């Protein structure tokens, strides 16, 4: 995944990418993918 490569050290990335402005589109997409199911999980569990 492109987003992971930008921030995971094992893929050559760095968490500093989250301090960039404008946040890269690949990071935004990765984060959306992480949280899009949380409301439904809250309702089910």
C-alpha positions in Angstrom: 0.0 0.0 0.0 1.4 3.4 -0.9 0.4 5.0 2.4 2.3 2.4 4.4 5.4 3.0 2.4 5.3 6.6 3.4 5.3 6.1 7.2 6.4 2.6 8.1 10.1 2.4 8.9 10.3 -1.1 7.5 9.3 0.2 4.1 11.7 3.2 4.3 9.1 5.7 5.5 8.9 7.9 8.6 6.1 9.2 10.9 7.3 12.7 10.0 5.0 12.4 6.9 2.1 13.2 9.2 3.7 16.6 10.0 3.7 17.6 6.4 1.2 20.2 5.1 -0.5 19.4 2.7 -0.8 15.8 4.0 0.0 13.5 1.0 -3.1 12.1 -0.6 -1.8 8.5 -0.1 -1.7 9.1 3.7 -5.2 10.5 3.7 -6.5 7.5 1.8 -4.7 5.1 4.1 -6.2 6.8 7.2 -9.7 6.8 5.7 -9.3 3.1 5.1 -8.4 2.6 8.7 -11.4 4.3 10.2 -14.2 3.9 7.7 -15.6 0.8 9.4 -15.3 2.0 13.1 -18.9 3.3 13.4 -20.3 0.0 12.3 -18.0 -1.9 14.6 -19.1 0.3 17.5 -22.7 -0.5 16.7 -22.1 -4.3 16.5 -19.9 -4.7 19.5 
